[in-house]
Amino acid sequence: EAYRALLACPTGSIGTEQGDNAVLQAAKTDFPLLVEADVYYCGFNSDKSFGANSFFVRHPEGNWLIDSPRYLKHLVEAFDRVGGIAHIFLTHEDDVADAARYAQRFGAKRIIHRADAHAMPDAEVIIAGLDSRSYSDE
């Protein structure tokens, strides 16, 4: 678990006195880390998002990335293995990190609230209000 924390740390503030590369690589393969049912913690938090957590949700109508981790080959390959990313839901202006890179790589639609749209002005979907039914994929 300590090695997972080291990998998730956005600033590289967690380290080891002596690295065990095999254990570190094993911890890396844990990500995305299953939280519950089809929800995974991405790890690899980004300093661009002030260390915010991001999650991957498997869904039969297209997978979701909730906020953005660092853009890493390891995560891209993991997302590829489970069908890619269809939607990227950005919960707050500070949590966009590398969302544009993930959107470009997977052809995903970025979704953000109007109040935070300045952080991702080219998002494909801008939502307004508080009603969950205000989102439309069309």
ABEGO torsion letter per residue (X at the ends): XAAAAAAABAAGABBBABBBAAAAAAAAAAOBBBABEABBBAEGBBAAAGGBBBBBBBBAAEBBBBEBBBBBAAAAAAAAAAGEBABBBBABAAAAEAAAAAAAAAGBBBBBBAAAAAABAABABBBBEABAAABBAX
